Amino acid sequence: MTIGWIFNIFQFIYSFSGPFLGPLLAEFSWRSVAMPSALLAAASLVLSAFADSAVFLIFSYSVVGGISCGLLNNLCYVIVSHYFYKRRGIAYAILVAGVSCGPILGSLLVSFLQESLGFKGATLITGAVVFNACVGASLFRPLQKKTGDSEKGKNLYRLMLRVIWSTVTDISVLKSPRAAIIAVSGALTLNSWLNFLTLVPFAVQAAGYSFQDAAWCVTASAVGNLIASLGISVLPDSPFFNMRISCMVCTATIAASTLAFSLIDDITLLMFVMGAWGFGVGGYMGTYNLVIEKYMGPEKLIPTCGVTLMLVGLCFITSGPAIGLIRDMSQSYAVSMYVLSGMAFVCTALWNFMPAAVRYDQRRENERDNGE
């Protein structure tokens, strides 16, 4: 229960840091936001190594780590659109491939360090590894401060008010049906796969298999994720690639494989299904930010990402406990997976309405222009 609270609070704060990213970037440069976030992410692990209570872990890991990791991770995604134009798909492929390798290499490293050095030593070394993010953050351009940044930062109270007001203003992007479809589908899809991945180890062991078998299932999903990240992410550079259809296919794959997992008992087939599930997740991750820019434009990319993450956080603190309650009441992991599969299928259906949403927004913009 305590571990669940630590993880859930981290995910909630991680997601809710998203809407603040755009306003912070408007006040400061990319590097001025990335560097402190990287330092805090490393500090979060170093502090957690000395934790002597769950309350301290909630502060060091859930709060400090949630804020810093949320800002840094989301910044890395949105900055690609500002750095790359012709080879943007390849750039996203490299980024998402790195994210996909994390669960594969990171779990092996952490397991080895814990066996060799224990929790404290493993956490300190992991914090030192994360500290290297500062090297990458130091290379973010523009290196110079924006004009007037020094004057902006003199009054901390006014700075906070500007950030809060900009955040509230960015939320108004949901007035656009395009943004609403993107945000709602993103929130439901992300919550579907996060909750499913949480259930998988327990469901595999409840079916009579070992923890090692469950670990192989998770590894299979990571491999599928990596393959899709490298393959699908480069396709948006092609003029014949339809990103909306890609999102529909990927969410349908996530939904179908989630449903199939609940109906299969053979461990070999379960690993195959998890590979397909990971392929859907990787493909969706590889095209999601690109599809936001396609339909919302570069100027609305950060606000839309921020609002999506806000909805992810709200869904996470509601859907997560709800899925757990369904599992406890039904005494079946399969029933919970039916619900998660339905969430992903809803996202597939939502993408069908995107062309109509585009026409509606264009008509409204034309009416506004003619009125002026």
C-alpha positions in Angstrom: 0.0 0.0 0.0 2.8 2.4 1.0 4.8 1.6 -2.2 1.7 2.2 -4.2 1.2 5.7 -2.7 4.9 6.6 -3.4 4.6 5.5 -7.0 1.1 7.1 -7.6 2.2 10.4 -6.1 5.3 10.4 -8.3 3.2 9.7 -11.5 0.7 12.3 -10.5 3.3 15.1 -10.0 5.2 13.9 -13.0 2.2 14.4 -15.2 1.0 17.7 -13.6 4.4 19.3 -14.2 3.6 19.2 -17.9 1.4 22.3 -18.1 4.1 24.3 -16.4 6.8 23.5 -19.0 5.6 26.0 -21.7 5.3 29.0 -19.3 8.7 28.2 -17.8 10.3 28.0 -21.3 8.6 31.3 -22.1 10.3 32.9 -19.1 13.7 31.2 -19.5 15.8 29.4 -22.1 15.7 25.6 -22.9 19.0 25.1 -21.0 17.9 27.2 -18.0 15.0 24.8 -17.5 16.8 21.6 -18.4 19.9 22.1 -16.2 18.1 22.5 -12.9 15.7 19.7 -13.8 18.6 17.3 -14.4 20.3 18.3 -11.2 17.1 17.8 -9.2 16.5 14.4 -10.9 19.9 13.2 -9.8 19.5 14.8 -6.3 16.2 13.0 -5.9 17.9 9.6 -6.1 20.8 10.7 -3.9 18.4 11.9 -1.2 16.3 8.7 -1.6 19.4 6.7 -0.8 19.4 8.1 2.7 15.6 7.7 3.2 14.7 6.3 6.6 10.9 6.5 6.3 8.1 6.4 3.7 7.4 10.1 4.3 10.9 11.0 3.3 10.7 8.9 0.2 7.5 10.7 -0.8 9.4 13.9 -0.6 12.7 12.9 -2.1 11.4 10.5 -4.8 7.7 11.4 -5.4 7.8 15.2 -5.1 11.4 16.1 -6.1 11.7 13.3 -8.6 8.2 13.8 -10.0 8.7 17.5 -10.7 12.2 17.3 -12.2 11.7 14.1 -14.2 8.4 15.5 -15.6 9.9 18.7 -16.8 13.1 17.2 -18.1 11.5 14.2 -19.9 8.8 16.3 -21.6 11.3 19.0 -22.6 13.4 16.4 -24.4 10.3 15.4 -26.4 9.2 18.9 -27.4 12.6 20.3 -28.1 13.1 17.9 -31.1 10.5 19.8 -33.1 12.6 23.0 -32.6 15.9 21.3 -33.5 15.0 19.2 -36.5 13.0 19.8 -39.7 13.9 17.5 -42.5 14.9 14.5 -40.4 12.5 15.0 -37.5 11.2 11.4 -37.7 14.7 9.9 -37.4 15.4 12.3 -34.4 12.3 11.0 -32.7 13.3 7.5 -33.4 16.6 7.9 -31.7 14.9 9.6 -28.7 12.2 6.9 -28.3 14.8 4.2 -28.9 16.8 5.5 -25.9 13.6 5.6 -23.8 12.8 2.0 -24.9 16.3 0.8 -23.9 15.9 2.1 -20.4 13.7 -0.7 -19.1 16.0 -3.3 -20.7 19.4 -1.9 -19.6 18.2 0.0 -16.5 16.6 -3.0 -14.8 19.7 -5.2 -15.4 22.0 -2.4 -14.0 19.8 -1.8 -10.9 19.4 -5.5 -10.2 23.2 -6.0 -10.4 23.9 -3.0 -8.2 21.4 -4.0 -5.5 22.7 -7.5 -5.3 26.3 -6.1 -5.0 25.9 -2.9 -3.0 22.5 -3.0 -1.5 19.8 -0.3 -1.8 21.8 2.6 -0.6 24.9 2.0 -2.8 22.7 1.1 -5.8 20.6 4.3 -5.5 23.7 6.5 -5.1 25.3 5.1 -8.2 22.1 5.4 -10.1 21.9 9.0 -9.1 25.4 9.5 -10.3 24.4 8.0 -13.7 21.4 10.3 -13.9 23.7 13.3 -13.1 25.1 12.8 -16.6 21.9 14.2 -18.0 23.4 17.6 -17.1 25.9 17.1 -19.9 23.1 16.8 -22.4 21.2 19.6 -20.9 24.2 21.9 -21.1 24.1 21.5 -24.9 20.6 22.7 -25.3 20.3 25.9 -27.4 19.9 28.8 -27.4 22.8 29.1 -24.9 22.2 32.8 -24.4 19.5 34.1 -22.0 16.4 35.6 -23.6 16.2 39.4 -23.7 14.9 40.7 -20.5 15.3 37.4 -18.6 17.3 39.2 -15.8 14.6 41.7 -15.3 11.9 39.0 -15.3 13.6 37.0 -12.6 14.0 39.9 -10.2 10.6 39.6 -8.7 9.9 36.0 -7.8 6.3 36.7 -6.9 5.5 38.2 -10.2 7.4 35.4 -12.0 5.2 32.8 -10.2 2.0 34.7 -11.2 3.1 34.9 -14.8 3.9 31.1 -14.9 0.5 30.3 -13.2 -1.4 32.6 -15.5 0.3 31.2 -18.6 -0.5 27.7 -17.5 -4.2 28.5 -17.1 -4.1 30.2 -20.5 -2.5 27.1 -22.1 -5.3 24.9 -20.7 -7.7 26.8 -22.9 -6.3 24.9 -25.9 -8.9 22.3 -25.0 -11.5 24.5 -26.7 -10.2 23.1 -29.9 -11.8 19.7 -30.7 -8.4 18.7 -32.3 -6.6 19.3 -29.0 -9.4 17.6 -27.0 -9.1 14.4 -29.2 -5.3 14.4 -28.9 -5.4 15.0 -25.1 -8.1 12.6 -24.2 -6.8 9.8 -26.4 -3.3 10.3 -25.1 -4.4 10.2 -21.5 -6.5 7.1 -21.9 -3.9 5.3 -24.0 -1.1 6.1 -21.5 -3.2 5.1 -18.5 -4.2 1.9 -20.2 -0.7 0.7 -20.8 0.8 1.9 -17.5 -1.9 0.1 -15.5 -1.7 -3.0 -17.7 2.1 -3.2 -17.3 1.6 -2.9 -13.6 -0.8 -5.9 -13.6 1.3 -8.2 -15.9 3.8 -9.6 -13.3 1.0 -10.4 -10.9 -1.2 -11.9 -13.5 1.6 -14.1 -14.8 2.4 -15.4 -11.3 -1.3 -15.9 -10.5 -1.4 -18.1 -13.6 1.2 -20.4 -12.0 4.4 -19.1 -13.6 7.5 -17.8 -11.9 8.7 -14.3 -11.4 11.4 -15.0 -14.0 8.7 -15.8 -16.5 6.9 -12.5 -15.7 10.2 -10.7 -16.2 10.6 -12.3 -19.6 7.1 -11.1 -20.5 8.1 -7.5 -19.6 11.4 -7.9 -21.5 9.4 -9.1 -24.6 7.3 -5.9 -24.4 10.5 -3.8 -24.2 12.0 -5.5 -27.3 8.8 -5.0 -29.2 8.7 -1.3 -28.1 12.3 -0.9 -29.3 11.6 -2.4 -32.7 8.6 -0.2 -33.3 10.5 2.9 -32.0 13.2 2.3 -34.6 10.9 1.3 -37.4 7.8 3.4 -37.2 9.4 6.6 -35.9 11.3 7.2 -39.2 8.2 6.7 -41.4 6.7 10.2 -40.7 9.5 11.6 -42.9 7.8 9.9 -45.8 5.0 11.9 -47.6 3.0 8.7 -47.9 2.8 8.0 -44.2 -0.5 8.8 -42.4 0.2 9.6 -38.7 -3.5 9.5 -37.8 -3.9 6.0 -39.2 -0.7 5.0 -37.4 -2.1 6.2 -34.1 -5.3 4.3 -34.7 -3.4 1.1 -35.6 -1.2 1.3 -32.6 -4.0 1.9 -30.1 -5.9 -0.9 -31.7 -2.9 -3.1 -31.3 -2.5 -2.1 -27.6 -6.2 -2.8 -27.1 -6.3 -6.2 -28.9 -3.1 -7.5 -27.2 -4.3 -6.4 -23.8 -7.5 -8.3 -24.4 -5.6 -11.4 -25.8 -3.3 -11.5 -22.8 -6.3 -11.9 -20.5 -7.6 -14.9 -22.5 -4.3 -16.9 -22.9 -2.6 -19.3 -20.4 0.4 -20.5 -22.4 3.6 -18.6 -21.3 5.1 -18.7 -24.9 2.0 -17.1 -26.3 1.9 -14.6 -23.5 5.4 -13.5 -24.4 4.4 -13.2 -28.0 1.4 -11.1 -27.1 3.5 -8.9 -24.9 5.9 -8.3 -27.8 2.9 -7.2 -30.0 1.7 -5.0 -27.1 5.1 -3.4 -26.8 5.2 -2.9 -30.6 1.9 -0.9 -30.3 3.2 1.1 -27.5 6.5 1.9 -29.2 4.7 2.9 -32.4 2.4 5.2 -30.6 5.2 6.8 -28.6 7.1 7.3 -31.8 4.4 9.2 -33.6 2.4 10.9 -30.8 4.4 14.1 -30.6 4.7 14.3 -34.3 0.9 14.0 -34.7 0.4 16.8 -32.2 2.5 19.1 -34.3 0.8 18.1 -37.5 -2.6 19.0 -36.2 -1.9 21.8 -33.7 1.2 23.4 -35.3 4.6 24.1 -33.5 3.1 27.0 -31.5 0.5 24.8 -29.9 2.7 21.8 -29.4 3.9 22.5 -25.8 0.4 23.6 -24.5 -1.2 20.5 -26.0 1.5 18.2 -24.5 1.0 20.0 -21.2 -2.7 19.6 -21.1 -2.4 15.9 -22.2 -0.1 15.3 -19.2 -2.5 17.0 -16.9 -5.3 14.7 -18.0 -2.9 11.8 -17.7 -2.3 12.7 -14.0 -6.0 13.1 -13.3 -6.8 9.7 -15.0 -3.9 8.1 -13.2 -5.2 8.9 -9.7 -8.7 7.8 -10.7 -8.3 4.9 -13.1 -5.4 3.3 -11.1 -7.4 2.9 -7.9 -10.5 2.0 -9.9 -8.7 -0.8 -11.7 -7.4 -2.1 -8.4 -10.9 -2.0 -6.9 -12.2 -3.9 -9.9 -9.5 -6.5 -9.4 -10.3 -6.9 -5.7 -14.1 -7.1 -6.3 -13.9 -9.6 -9.2 -10.9 -11.5 -7.9 -9.7 -11.6 -11.5 -6.9 -9.8 -13.3 -8.7 -10.6 -16.6 -11.7 -8.4 -15.7 -9.4 -5.4 -15.0 -7.7 -6.1 -18.4 -11.0 -6.0 -20.1 -11.5 -2.5 -18.9 -8.0 -1.4 -19.9 -8.5 -2.9 -23.3 -11.8 -0.9 -23.6 -10.0 2.3 -22.8 -7.5 1.7 -25.6 -10.3 0.9 -28.1 -12.1 4.2 -27.2 -8.9 6.0 -28.2 -8.9 4.1 -31.6 -12.5 5.4 -32.1 -11.6 9.0 -31.1 -9.0 9.2 -33.9 -11.8 8.6 -36.5 -13.3 12.0 -35.5 -10.1 14.0 -36.2 -10.9 15.0 -39.8 -14.3 16.4 -38.7 -12.5 18.2 -35.8 -10.1 19.8 -38.3 -12.9 20.9 -40.5 -14.8 22.4 -37.5 -11.7 24.4 -36.4 -11.0 25.6 -39.9 -14.6 26.8 -40.3 -14.5 28.5 -36.9 -11.2 30.3 -37.8 -12.6 31.4 -41.2 -15.7 32.8 -39.5 -13.5 34.7 -37.0 -11.3 36.1 -39.7 -14.3 37.2 -41.8 -15.9 38.8 -38.7 -12.7 40.9 -38.2 
